[in-house]
Amino acid sequence: MRVNLSTDIMYLGGVGPKKAELLRKELNIHTIGDLLRYYPYKYVDRSKIYKISEIVDDLPYIQLIGKLIRIDQTGVGPKKRLTAIFSDETGMVELVWFKGIKWVEKNIKLNSNYLVFGKATLFNGRFNIAHPEIEEYKPENDKTKSSFEAAYNTTEKLKNSYLNSKYIHRLQQTLAFQTQFDIEETLPAHLIDRYKLMTLPEALKQIHFPDNSTLLQKSQNRLKFEELFYVQLGLLKQRSLRLSKQNGHVFKVVGDMFNRFYREKLPFELTDAQKRVIKEIRRDMGNGKQMNRLLQGDVGSGKTLVSLMCMLIAMDNGYQSSIIAPTEILANQHYLTITKLLGDLPVKVGLLTGSTKKSERKVLHNDLLSGTTNILIGTHALLEDIVQFKNLGFVTIDEQQRFGVAQRAKLWDKNDNPPHVLVMTATPIPRTLAMTLYGDLDVSVIDQLPPGRKPIKTIHFTDAKRNLVFGLMREQIKQGRQIYVVYPLIKESEKMENLKDLQDGYESITRAFPQPEYVTVVVHGQMKPDDKEFSMNLFAKGKAHIMVATTVIEVGVNVPNATVMVIESAERFGLSQLHQLRGRVGRGADESHCVLMSSVKLTHESRKRLETMVATNDGFQIAEVDLQLRGPGDLEGTQQSGLPFELKIASLSKDSQLLQYVRQVAMEILDEDPQLVLSQNAILNLQLEKAEKQKVNFSQIS
């Protein structure tokens, strides 16, 4: 009988209201369907039965069949433990329990046959198995058991309530018995046949109760294919719809303003990568379709210059442009950079942020409507309905955090025909993640740095080497250079007492670098805007030697004279953030240094991050390592549930080849049936509609 997969999990046998609430909170399992799609994270081969005489020290988990011949309880309170002697025809082994003793005592008895599973450890010359799984052995049940037993992730809170992997496995068994996997298919028959995929009912049966390793692999492949396929189909359909409906402004000419800037103001020869990207954008802007392009480029690769040159093409064609940035610091930096690059060219640039005064806003709004302002730079304040342009034709979104489709749509409403959109990111994104987060955009990459830039030398030190760091700082200041020192916290936190904080760090720095010989300024997010701006200007003008800051300086600070970046408690930061912070130095022609300070004790993951930073300056290589270490859920502050389809079994880092394969499959379907109107594709539209209703909108400006 086909069951309703949307039925509340509390109605499944063995659950009830209290356990259902825990499953909802801890594992996000709300319905029977959620449980069915809660996949195992590993499998234990239960096909082999060992003899006790076969136990050796280096065996993994083992399975034994025998009898309990003695049960003893020793100790009191926290030292209480239960021991049992377990025997087969070849010998004896000790079983030990330190927790859940009452439950074990109640459920085991002498001289009954048991199946025992666990890890054997040699202790005082004898083997014992601590906290083994134990169940009564009935030979007639052997034929119904899978030799591969699924193991499920749980949490400490669930385990404390005895809702462990075994419990999840029993729930899956109950569900399998009730449903008999009579489940509606989610892929059309022509796809299943063409790509020789397992059907959904069979795949779900084999993923939870695999008959053998071959069928397990086929089930995993089918479920991964489905997840990644729908991610790509949704994004590509959205892109196809935009291209079919949205007419774009046609920029026919590359005119006087672009050419004057190119001849008179260009600060350095464009790299081949910049030239290639400008050609790609020009082609988009001239084909009559609205452009939506993602521009990836490492820190300092010259993305802003590319954006400016494209905005000058828009101006040559009678259109206005805007740049939207996620923070005031970055918006101000763009304004300063662009006005400096333009020099005395007759281009009017405006700046609109949350700090813009009311009187200035009124003038700005009038200048936009009259067309006097050619380029407007700002934060999310640009999205307000009151901000109207005479003829907006080109928009650059510089996104440290991800601006979503909804925000891009607000910008489209600023003109009858939507403007061309260029989304820039300074955090290189692995190809697989870009295809998933930004699959509705075309992608350009600037993979070269401007001439004259030297690689930043990165060093990892612990506190014991702090005097060496201070020596490097003094040497650089003596040569007329400046220093950043970045902390993860503003002040000490009880929860994070092992981390360095800015307040304590500032006192330490000023003791080591006393005034008036050295000038140190502080910048953090809780400062008043005027105070923050004063400190940053002091540093930018070279009047301060050291800036002690939090990650507020991660983007938007451009001081070519700064040559040392010291990052305290570097193990606290993600790879992407470390790379962004390192990018604040190395912006001039002088050799620059990034010093990663950490505690001596590091987790494996933290050590890998720091080793990666020391080994390479390549942002794309760093992004790939970041994806492998952290998974897509944490990159760029996004949650995996915010993807067009939640990935429960597929991995963007491990299944990159499959992702590219299914993208091609989705493209072929949409080439033949762009709106999925053919009857054979009806199921595809249905699944996309379901996903749209469930999707969490995490695309917001911050």
C-alpha positions as CSV (number, residue, x, y, z in Angstrom):
1,M,0.0,0.0,0.0
2,R,1.4,3.4,-1.0
3,V,1.8,5.6,2.1
4,N,1.7,9.4,2.4
5,L,5.3,10.5,2.7
6,S,4.2,13.8,4.2
7,T,2.7,12.0,7.3
8,D,4.2,13.4,10.6
9,I,7.0,11.2,11.9
10,M,5.3,10.9,15.3
11,Y,2.8,8.5,13.8
12,L,5.4,5.9,12.8
13,G,5.6,2.9,15.2
14,G,8.3,3.4,17.8
15,V,8.3,7.2,17.7
16,G,5.5,9.2,19.4
17,P,5.4,12.9,20.3
18,K,8.5,13.2,22.5
19,K,10.8,11.3,20.2
20,A,9.3,13.1,17.2
21,E,10.2,16.4,18.7
22,L,13.8,15.3,19.2
23,L,14.1,14.0,15.7
24,R,12.7,17.3,14.3
25,K,15.1,19.5,16.4
26,E,18.2,17.4,16.1
27,L,18.0,15.8,12.6
28,N,15.4,17.9,10.8
29,I,13.3,14.8,10.3
30,H,9.6,16.0,10.3
31,T,7.9,13.4,8.1
32,I,8.0,9.8,7.0
33,G,9.5,11.0,3.7
34,D,12.3,12.9,5.6
35,L,13.2,9.6,7.4
36,L,13.2,7.7,4.1
37,R,15.6,10.3,2.7
38,Y,17.8,10.3,5.9
39,Y,20.7,8.3,4.4
40,P,23.3,6.2,6.2
41,Y,26.8,7.7,6.4
42,K,28.6,4.3,6.4
43,Y,28.0,0.6,6.3
44,V,29.4,-2.2,8.4
45,D,30.0,-5.6,6.8
46,R,28.1,-8.1,8.9
47,S,28.6,-11.0,6.5
48,K,31.5,-12.6,8.4
49,I,31.2,-14.4,11.7
50,Y,34.5,-14.8,13.6
51,K,35.5,-17.4,16.0
52,I,36.9,-16.2,19.3
53,S,40.2,-18.0,18.6
54,E,40.5,-15.8,15.4
55,I,40.6,-12.5,17.3
56,V,43.9,-10.6,16.8
57,D,44.9,-7.1,17.9
58,D,44.6,-5.3,14.6
59,L,41.1,-6.5,13.5
60,P,38.4,-3.9,12.9
61,Y,34.9,-4.5,14.2
62,I,34.1,-8.2,14.6
63,Q,31.0,-10.3,14.9
64,L,30.7,-13.4,17.2
65,I,28.1,-16.0,17.9
66,G,28.1,-17.7,21.3
67,K,26.7,-17.8,24.9
68,L,27.0,-15.7,28.0
69,I,28.4,-18.0,30.8
70,R,28.9,-15.4,33.5
71,I,27.7,-11.9,34.4
72,D,29.2,-9.8,37.1
73,Q,28.7,-6.2,38.4
74,T,31.5,-4.4,40.1
75,G,32.2,-0.9,41.5
76,V,29.7,1.8,42.7
77,G,28.7,5.2,41.4
78,P,30.7,6.5,38.4
79,K,33.1,3.4,38.7
80,K,30.2,1.0,38.3
81,R,30.6,-1.5,35.5
82,L,29.1,-4.7,34.1
83,T,31.2,-7.5,32.8
84,A,30.2,-10.8,31.1
85,I,32.2,-13.8,29.9
86,F,31.2,-14.7,26.4
87,S,32.1,-18.1,25.0
88,D,32.0,-20.2,21.8
89,E,33.6,-23.6,21.1
90,T,37.0,-22.0,20.5
91,G,37.5,-19.8,23.6
92,M,36.2,-16.9,25.8
93,V,36.2,-13.1,25.6
94,E,35.2,-10.5,28.1
95,L,32.3,-8.0,27.4
96,V,32.3,-4.7,29.3
97,W,29.7,-2.0,29.8
98,F,30.2,1.3,31.6
99,K,26.9,3.0,30.6
100,G,23.4,1.8,30.2
101,I,24.0,-1.0,32.7
102,K,20.4,-1.3,33.8
103,W,19.1,-1.8,30.3
104,V,21.8,-4.4,29.5
105,E,21.1,-6.4,32.7
106,K,17.4,-6.4,32.0
107,N,17.8,-7.7,28.4
108,I,20.5,-10.4,28.7
109,K,20.5,-13.8,30.3
110,L,22.9,-16.6,30.9
111,N,23.2,-19.6,28.5
112,S,21.2,-18.0,25.7
113,N,22.7,-17.7,22.2
114,Y,23.7,-14.1,21.3
115,L,25.1,-12.3,18.3
116,V,27.8,-9.9,19.5
117,F,29.3,-7.1,17.5
118,G,32.1,-4.7,18.5
119,K,35.8,-3.8,18.6
120,A,38.1,-6.2,20.4
121,T,40.9,-4.6,22.4
122,L,43.9,-6.3,24.1
123,F,44.0,-5.3,27.8
124,N,46.3,-6.9,30.4
125,G,47.0,-9.8,28.0
126,R,43.3,-10.5,27.4
127,F,40.8,-9.4,24.8
128,N,37.7,-7.5,25.8
129,I,34.9,-5.8,23.9
130,A,33.7,-2.5,25.4
131,H,30.0,-1.6,24.9
132,P,29.3,-4.3,22.3
133,E,26.0,-4.5,20.4
134,I,24.3,-7.6,21.6
135,E,21.1,-9.3,20.4
136,E,19.6,-12.7,20.8
137,Y,20.7,-15.0,17.9
138,K,18.0,-16.8,15.9
139,P,19.4,-18.7,12.9
140,E,16.1,-18.3,11.0
141,N,16.6,-14.5,10.9
142,D,19.9,-14.7,9.1
143,K,18.4,-15.0,5.7
144,T,16.4,-11.8,6.1
145,K,19.4,-9.7,7.2
146,S,21.5,-7.5,4.9
147,S,25.2,-8.3,5.2
148,F,25.8,-4.6,5.1
149,E,24.3,-2.8,8.1
150,A,23.6,0.9,7.7
151,A,25.0,3.3,10.3
152,Y,23.3,6.7,10.7
153,N,24.6,10.0,12.1
154,T,23.0,11.1,15.4
155,T,23.7,13.7,18.0
156,E,24.8,13.6,21.6
157,K,21.3,14.7,22.7
158,L,19.7,11.8,20.7
159,K,22.2,9.3,22.1
160,N,21.5,10.4,25.6
161,S,17.9,9.6,25.0
162,Y,18.9,6.2,23.6
163,L,18.0,7.4,20.0
164,N,21.2,6.1,18.5
165,S,22.1,4.7,15.0
166,K,20.5,1.4,16.0
167,Y,17.3,3.2,16.8
168,I,17.3,5.0,13.4
169,H,18.0,1.7,11.7
170,R,15.0,0.1,13.5
171,L,12.8,3.0,12.4
172,Q,13.9,2.4,8.8
173,Q,13.0,-1.3,9.2
174,T,9.5,-0.3,10.5
175,L,9.0,2.1,7.6
176,A,10.2,-0.5,5.1
177,F,7.7,-3.0,6.5
178,Q,4.9,-0.5,6.3
179,T,5.6,0.9,2.9
180,Q,7.2,-2.1,1.1
181,F,8.9,0.8,-0.8
182,D,5.7,1.4,-2.8
183,I,6.9,4.9,-3.5
184,E,6.1,7.3,-6.4
185,E,9.0,7.7,-8.9
186,T,10.6,11.1,-9.2
187,L,12.4,10.7,-12.5
188,P,10.8,10.2,-15.9
189,A,11.0,6.7,-17.4
190,H,13.0,7.9,-20.4
191,L,15.8,9.2,-18.1
192,I,15.8,6.0,-16.1
193,D,16.0,3.8,-19.2
194,R,18.5,6.0,-21.1
195,Y,21.0,6.3,-18.3
196,K,20.4,2.8,-16.8
197,L,19.4,4.1,-13.4
198,M,17.9,2.1,-10.6
199,T,14.3,2.9,-9.9
200,L,13.6,5.1,-6.8
201,P,11.8,2.3,-4.8
202,E,14.7,-0.1,-5.4
203,A,17.3,2.6,-4.7
204,L,15.7,3.5,-1.4
205,K,15.5,-0.1,-0.4
206,Q,19.2,-0.8,-1.3
207,I,20.5,2.4,0.3
208,H,19.0,1.4,3.7
209,F,19.3,-2.4,3.4
210,P,21.8,-3.3,0.7
211,D,22.0,-6.8,-0.6
212,N,25.6,-6.4,-1.8
213,S,28.2,-3.8,-2.5
214,T,27.3,-3.6,-6.3
215,L,23.6,-2.8,-5.6
216,L,24.6,-0.4,-2.9
217,Q,26.8,1.5,-5.3
218,K,24.0,1.6,-7.9
219,S,21.5,3.0,-5.4
220,Q,24.0,5.7,-4.3
221,N,24.6,6.6,-7.9
222,R,20.8,6.9,-8.6
223,L,20.1,9.1,-5.6
224,K,23.1,11.3,-6.3
225,F,22.1,11.6,-9.9
226,E,18.6,12.8,-8.9
227,E,19.8,15.4,-6.4
228,L,22.4,17.0,-8.7
229,F,20.2,16.7,-11.8
230,Y,17.4,18.7,-10.2
231,V,19.8,21.3,-8.9
232,Q,21.0,21.9,-12.5
233,L,17.7,21.5,-14.1
234,G,16.2,24.2,-11.9
235,L,19.0,26.7,-12.5
236,L,19.2,26.1,-16.2
237,K,15.5,26.4,-16.7
238,Q,15.6,29.7,-14.9
239,R,18.4,30.8,-17.2
240,S,16.5,29.6,-20.3
241,L,13.4,31.5,-19.2
242,R,15.4,34.7,-18.6
243,L,17.1,34.5,-22.0
244,S,13.8,33.8,-23.8
245,K,11.9,36.6,-22.1
246,Q,14.3,39.3,-21.1
247,N,15.4,41.6,-23.9
248,G,18.6,43.4,-23.0
249,H,19.9,46.9,-23.8
250,V,22.1,46.8,-26.9
251,F,25.4,48.6,-26.4
252,K,26.4,49.1,-30.0
253,V,29.5,51.3,-29.7
254,V,32.7,51.4,-27.8
255,G,33.0,55.2,-27.8
256,D,34.9,58.3,-26.7
257,M,34.8,57.8,-22.9
258,F,36.0,54.2,-23.0
259,N,38.8,55.1,-25.5
260,R,39.9,58.2,-23.6
261,F,40.2,56.2,-20.4
262,Y,42.0,53.4,-22.2
263,R,44.5,55.8,-23.7
264,E,45.0,58.3,-20.9
265,K,44.1,56.8,-17.5
266,L,44.8,53.1,-17.6
267,P,47.2,52.6,-14.6
268,F,48.9,49.5,-16.1
269,E,48.7,47.3,-19.2
270,L,45.6,45.0,-18.9
271,T,46.4,41.3,-18.4
272,D,45.4,38.8,-21.0
273,A,42.7,37.5,-18.6
274,Q,41.2,41.0,-18.2
275,K,41.1,41.5,-21.9
276,R,39.4,38.2,-22.4
277,V,36.8,39.0,-19.8
278,I,36.0,42.4,-21.3
279,K,35.5,40.8,-24.7
280,E,33.1,38.2,-23.1
281,I,31.1,41.0,-21.4
282,R,31.1,43.2,-24.6
283,R,29.7,40.2,-26.5
284,D,26.9,39.8,-23.9
285,M,26.1,43.5,-23.9
286,G,25.7,43.6,-27.7
287,N,23.5,40.5,-28.4
288,G,20.1,41.9,-27.4
289,K,19.7,39.6,-24.4
290,Q,20.1,40.7,-20.8
291,M,23.5,39.8,-19.4
292,N,23.8,37.9,-16.1
293,R,27.5,37.1,-15.7
294,L,29.6,36.0,-12.7
295,L,33.1,37.4,-12.7
296,Q,35.5,35.4,-10.5
297,G,38.9,36.8,-9.7
298,D,41.4,36.5,-6.9
299,V,42.1,39.3,-4.5
300,G,43.9,42.1,-6.4
301,S,43.3,40.6,-9.9
302,G,41.7,43.8,-11.3
303,K,37.9,43.1,-11.3
304,T,37.0,46.6,-10.4
305,L,38.9,48.0,-13.3
306,V,37.1,45.6,-15.7
307,S,33.8,46.7,-14.2
308,L,34.6,50.4,-14.6
309,M,35.6,49.9,-18.3
310,C,32.3,48.2,-18.9
311,M,30.4,51.0,-17.2
312,L,32.2,53.5,-19.5
313,I,30.9,51.4,-22.5
314,A,27.4,51.8,-21.0
315,M,27.9,55.6,-20.7
316,D,29.1,55.8,-24.3
317,N,25.7,54.2,-25.3
318,G,23.7,56.7,-23.2
319,Y,23.1,54.5,-20.1
320,Q,23.8,54.9,-16.4
321,S,25.5,52.3,-14.2
322,S,25.7,51.3,-10.6
323,I,27.9,49.3,-8.2
324,I,26.3,47.7,-5.2
325,A,28.5,46.4,-2.4
326,P,27.7,44.6,0.9
327,T,29.3,47.0,3.3
328,E,29.9,50.8,3.6
329,I,33.6,50.2,3.8
330,L,33.7,48.4,0.5
331,A,31.3,51.0,-1.1
332,N,33.5,53.8,0.0
333,Q,36.6,52.0,-1.2
334,H,35.0,51.5,-4.7
335,Y,34.1,55.2,-4.8
336,L,37.6,56.3,-3.9
337,T,39.2,53.8,-6.4
338,I,36.9,54.7,-9.3
339,T,37.1,58.5,-8.8
340,K,40.9,58.2,-8.6
341,L,41.1,56.1,-11.8
342,L,38.8,58.4,-13.7
343,G,40.8,61.5,-12.7
344,D,39.5,64.6,-14.7
345,L,37.4,62.6,-17.2
346,P,33.8,64.1,-17.3
347,V,32.2,61.2,-15.5
348,K,29.9,62.1,-12.5
349,V,30.1,59.4,-9.8
350,G,27.7,59.3,-6.8
351,L,27.9,57.5,-3.5
352,L,24.8,56.3,-1.6
353,T,25.1,54.4,1.8
354,G,23.2,54.3,5.0
355,S,25.4,57.1,6.3
356,T,24.5,59.5,3.4
357,K,22.8,62.6,4.8
358,K,19.2,63.4,3.9
359,S,20.1,66.6,2.1
360,E,22.7,64.8,0.1
361,R,20.2,62.0,-0.8
362,K,17.8,64.6,-2.2
363,V,20.4,66.0,-4.6
364,L,21.6,62.5,-5.5
365,H,18.0,61.3,-6.3
366,N,17.5,64.4,-8.6
367,D,20.8,63.8,-10.4
368,L,19.9,60.2,-11.0
369,L,16.5,61.0,-12.5
370,S,17.9,63.8,-14.7
371,G,20.7,61.5,-15.9
372,T,23.4,63.9,-14.5
373,T,24.9,61.1,-12.4
374,N,26.6,58.5,-14.7
375,I,27.7,55.9,-12.1
376,L,26.1,55.4,-8.6
377,I,28.1,53.4,-6.0
378,G,26.4,52.2,-2.8
379,T,25.2,49.5,-0.4
380,H,21.8,47.9,-0.2
381,A,20.4,51.5,0.0
382,L,20.4,51.3,-3.8
383,L,17.6,48.8,-3.7
384,E,15.1,51.2,-2.0
385,D,12.2,52.0,-4.2
386,I,12.9,55.8,-4.0
387,V,16.2,55.3,-5.8
388,Q,15.2,55.7,-9.5
389,F,17.4,56.2,-12.5
390,K,16.8,57.9,-15.8
391,N,18.2,55.0,-17.8
392,L,20.0,52.3,-15.8
393,G,21.8,49.9,-18.2
394,F,24.6,48.2,-16.3
395,V,24.8,46.9,-12.7
396,T,27.8,45.5,-10.9
397,I,27.1,43.5,-7.7
398,D,30.3,43.1,-5.7
399,E,29.4,40.3,-3.3
400,Q,31.4,39.4,-0.3
401,Q,28.2,37.8,1.0
402,R,26.0,36.3,-1.6
403,F,23.3,38.6,-3.2
404,G,20.5,36.4,-4.5
405,V,18.1,36.3,-7.4
406,A,15.6,38.3,-5.4
407,Q,18.1,41.2,-4.9
408,R,19.1,41.1,-8.6
409,A,15.4,41.3,-9.5
410,K,15.0,44.5,-7.5
411,L,17.7,46.1,-9.6
412,W,15.9,45.0,-12.8
413,D,12.9,47.0,-11.7
414,K,14.9,50.2,-11.9
415,N,14.3,50.3,-15.7
416,D,11.6,49.1,-18.1
417,N,14.1,46.8,-19.7
418,P,16.4,45.2,-17.0
419,P,20.0,46.3,-16.9
420,H,22.9,44.0,-17.7
421,V,24.2,42.5,-14.4
422,L,27.8,41.6,-13.5
423,V,28.2,39.7,-10.2
424,M,31.8,39.9,-8.9
425,T,33.3,37.8,-6.2
426,A,36.8,38.0,-4.8
427,T,36.5,34.6,-3.2
428,P,37.4,32.1,-5.9
429,I,34.7,29.5,-6.1
430,P,35.4,25.9,-7.1
431,R,33.8,25.1,-10.5
432,T,31.4,22.6,-8.9
433,L,30.1,25.1,-6.3
434,A,29.9,27.9,-8.9
435,M,27.8,25.6,-11.1
436,T,25.5,25.0,-8.2
437,L,25.2,28.4,-6.5
438,Y,25.4,30.4,-9.7
439,G,24.3,27.9,-12.4
440,D,21.9,30.5,-13.8
441,L,24.8,32.8,-14.6
442,D,27.5,32.7,-17.2
443,V,31.0,32.6,-15.7
444,S,34.1,34.6,-16.5
445,V,37.4,34.1,-14.6
446,I,40.4,36.5,-14.2
447,D,43.2,34.1,-13.4
448,Q,46.1,36.4,-13.6
449,L,47.5,39.2,-11.3
450,P,48.6,42.6,-12.7
451,P,52.3,42.9,-13.6
452,G,54.6,43.8,-10.7
453,R,52.7,42.0,-8.0
454,K,54.9,39.7,-5.9
455,P,53.6,36.6,-4.2
456,I,52.9,37.1,-0.5
457,K,55.2,35.1,1.7
458,T,53.1,33.3,4.3
459,I,54.5,32.0,7.6
460,H,52.9,30.0,10.5
461,F,54.1,30.7,14.0
462,T,52.9,29.9,17.5
463,D,53.2,32.2,20.5
464,A,56.7,31.0,21.3
465,K,57.9,32.8,18.2
466,R,56.2,36.2,18.9
467,N,59.5,38.0,19.3
468,L,60.4,37.0,15.7
469,V,57.1,38.5,14.6
470,F,57.7,41.7,16.5
471,G,61.2,41.8,14.9
472,L,59.7,41.5,11.4
473,M,57.2,44.3,12.2
474,R,59.9,46.7,13.4
475,E,62.1,46.0,10.4
476,Q,59.2,46.7,8.0
477,I,58.2,49.9,9.9
478,K,61.8,51.0,9.8
479,Q,61.6,50.7,6.0
480,G,58.6,52.9,5.9
481,R,56.0,50.1,5.6
482,Q,52.8,49.6,7.6
483,I,51.3,46.6,9.5
484,Y,47.8,45.0,10.0
485,V,47.2,42.9,13.1
486,V,43.8,41.1,13.0
487,Y,41.9,39.5,15.9
488,P,38.8,37.2,15.8
489,L,37.3,38.9,18.8
490,I,36.9,42.5,20.1
491,K,37.1,41.5,23.8
492,E,37.7,38.3,25.7
493,S,34.9,35.8,25.7
494,E,34.4,33.2,28.4
495,K,33.3,30.7,25.8
496,M,36.4,31.3,23.8
497,E,39.0,32.0,26.4
498,N,41.8,30.4,24.4
499,L,41.5,33.0,21.6
500,K,43.3,36.2,21.3
501,D,41.1,39.3,21.6
502,L,41.6,42.8,20.2
503,Q,41.5,44.8,23.4
504,D,44.2,42.7,25.0
505,G,46.1,42.6,21.8
506,Y,46.1,46.4,21.5
507,E,47.6,46.8,24.9
508,S,50.3,44.2,24.1
509,I,51.1,45.9,20.7
510,T,51.3,49.4,22.3
511,R,53.7,48.1,25.0
512,A,55.9,46.5,22.3
513,F,55.5,49.6,20.0
514,P,55.2,52.6,22.3
515,Q,54.2,56.1,21.3
516,P,55.4,58.5,20.1
517,E,57.9,56.4,18.1
518,Y,55.0,54.2,16.8
519,V,51.4,55.1,16.1
520,T,48.8,52.4,16.5
521,V,45.1,52.7,15.5
522,V,42.1,50.4,16.2
523,V,39.3,49.5,13.9
524,H,36.3,47.2,14.7
525,G,32.7,46.9,13.9
526,Q,31.3,48.3,17.2
527,M,33.0,51.7,16.7
528,K,31.1,54.8,15.7
529,P,31.3,55.3,11.9
530,D,33.2,58.6,12.3
531,D,35.7,57.1,14.7
532,K,36.3,54.2,12.4
533,E,36.7,56.4,9.4
534,F,39.2,58.6,11.3
535,S,41.3,55.6,12.2
536,M,41.2,54.2,8.7
537,N,42.1,57.5,7.1
538,L,45.0,57.9,9.5
539,F,46.3,54.5,8.4
540,A,45.5,55.1,4.7
541,K,47.5,58.3,4.7
542,G,50.5,56.6,6.3
543,K,50.2,58.5,9.5
544,A,49.7,55.3,11.6
545,H,52.2,52.4,11.5
546,I,50.0,49.6,12.8
547,M,46.3,48.9,12.5
548,V,44.8,46.6,15.1
549,A,41.5,45.4,13.7
550,T,38.9,42.7,13.5
551,T,37.7,41.2,10.2
552,V,35.9,44.5,9.4
553,I,39.0,45.1,7.2
554,E,38.5,41.8,5.3
555,V,37.3,43.7,2.2
556,G,37.5,47.3,1.0
557,V,40.8,48.4,2.6
558,N,43.4,49.2,0.0
559,V,46.7,50.5,1.4
560,P,49.6,49.5,-1.0
561,N,52.1,50.6,1.6
562,A,51.0,47.9,4.1
563,T,53.3,44.9,3.7
564,V,52.6,42.7,6.8
565,M,49.4,41.0,7.8
566,V,49.5,39.3,11.3
567,I,46.4,37.1,11.9
568,E,46.0,36.2,15.6
569,S,44.2,32.9,16.4
570,A,44.4,32.0,12.8
571,E,43.1,28.5,13.4
572,R,39.7,30.3,14.2
573,F,39.3,31.5,10.6
574,G,38.1,29.6,7.6
575,L,40.4,29.3,4.5
576,S,38.4,31.7,2.5
577,Q,38.6,34.4,5.2
578,L,42.3,33.9,5.7
579,H,42.8,34.3,2.0
580,Q,40.7,37.5,2.0
581,L,42.7,38.9,4.9
582,R,46.0,38.1,3.3
583,G,44.8,40.0,0.2
584,R,45.0,43.2,2.2
585,V,48.7,43.2,1.7
586,G,50.8,42.6,-1.4
587,R,48.9,45.4,-3.2
588,G,52.1,47.3,-4.0
589,A,55.4,46.4,-5.6
590,D,57.2,45.5,-2.3
591,E,57.5,42.0,-0.9
592,S,54.7,41.3,1.6
593,H,54.3,38.9,4.5
594,C,51.3,37.2,6.1
595,V,52.0,35.7,9.6
596,L,49.5,33.2,10.9
597,M,49.7,33.0,14.7
598,S,48.0,30.0,16.4
599,S,48.1,27.9,19.5
600,V,50.3,24.8,19.6
601,K,47.4,22.4,19.9
602,L,45.5,22.3,16.5
603,T,42.9,20.0,15.1
604,H,43.7,18.1,12.0
605,E,41.4,20.4,10.0
606,S,42.9,23.6,11.4
607,R,46.5,22.3,10.7
608,K,45.5,21.5,7.1
609,R,44.0,25.0,6.6
610,L,47.2,26.7,7.9
611,E,49.5,24.4,5.9
612,T,47.4,25.2,2.7
613,M,47.8,29.0,3.3
614,V,51.6,28.6,3.7
615,A,51.9,26.4,0.6
616,T,50.0,28.5,-2.0
617,N,48.7,32.0,-2.9
618,D,46.4,30.5,-5.5
619,G,42.8,31.4,-4.5
620,F,41.3,28.7,-6.6
621,Q,43.5,26.0,-5.1
622,I,42.6,27.3,-1.7
623,A,38.9,27.2,-2.6
624,E,39.1,23.6,-3.6
625,V,40.8,22.6,-0.3
626,D,38.1,24.6,1.5
627,L,35.3,22.7,-0.2
628,Q,36.9,19.4,0.7
629,L,37.4,20.3,4.3
630,R,34.2,22.1,5.1
631,G,31.8,21.0,2.4
632,P,29.5,23.5,0.5
633,G,27.3,24.2,3.5
634,D,29.7,26.6,5.1
635,L,31.4,28.2,2.1
636,E,30.5,31.9,1.7
637,G,28.2,31.8,4.7
638,T,25.6,29.7,2.9
639,Q,23.7,26.7,4.2
640,Q,23.5,23.6,2.1
641,S,19.7,23.7,2.7
642,G,19.7,27.0,0.8
643,L,20.8,25.2,-2.4
644,P,18.0,24.8,-5.0
645,F,17.7,21.2,-3.7
646,E,19.1,20.1,-0.4
647,L,22.0,17.7,-0.9
648,K,21.5,14.8,1.4
649,I,23.8,12.2,-0.3
650,A,25.7,14.0,-3.1
651,S,28.9,15.9,-2.4
652,L,30.0,18.8,-4.5
653,S,33.6,18.0,-3.7
654,K,33.5,14.3,-4.3
655,D,30.9,14.1,-7.1
656,S,32.2,16.9,-9.3
657,Q,32.3,14.6,-12.4
658,L,28.8,13.5,-11.9
659,L,27.7,17.1,-11.4
660,Q,29.1,18.1,-14.8
661,Y,27.5,15.0,-16.4
662,V,24.0,15.7,-15.1
663,R,24.3,19.4,-16.1
664,Q,24.9,18.2,-19.6
665,V,21.8,15.8,-19.3
666,A,19.7,18.8,-18.1
667,M,20.9,21.0,-20.9
668,E,20.0,18.3,-23.5
669,I,16.4,18.0,-22.1
670,L,15.9,21.8,-22.0
671,D,17.3,22.2,-25.6
672,E,14.5,19.9,-26.7
673,D,11.8,21.1,-24.3
674,P,12.8,24.5,-22.8
675,Q,9.6,24.9,-20.7
676,L,9.2,21.2,-20.0
677,V,5.7,21.0,-21.6
678,L,6.1,17.6,-23.2
679,S,4.1,14.9,-21.4
680,Q,7.2,12.8,-20.9
681,N,8.7,15.7,-18.8
682,A,5.6,16.4,-16.7
683,I,7.2,14.8,-13.7
684,L,10.2,17.1,-14.0
685,N,8.0,20.2,-13.7
686,L,6.2,18.7,-10.7
687,Q,9.5,18.0,-8.8
688,L,10.8,21.5,-9.5
689,E,7.5,23.1,-8.2
690,K,7.8,20.9,-5.0
691,A,11.4,22.0,-4.5
692,E,10.5,25.7,-5.0
693,K,7.9,25.5,-2.2
694,Q,10.4,23.9,0.2
695,K,13.4,26.1,-0.7
696,V,14.7,28.3,2.0
697,N,15.6,31.8,0.8
698,F,19.0,32.5,2.3
699,S,20.0,35.0,-0.4
700,Q,20.2,38.2,1.6
701,I,22.4,41.2,1.8
702,S,24.5,41.6,5.0
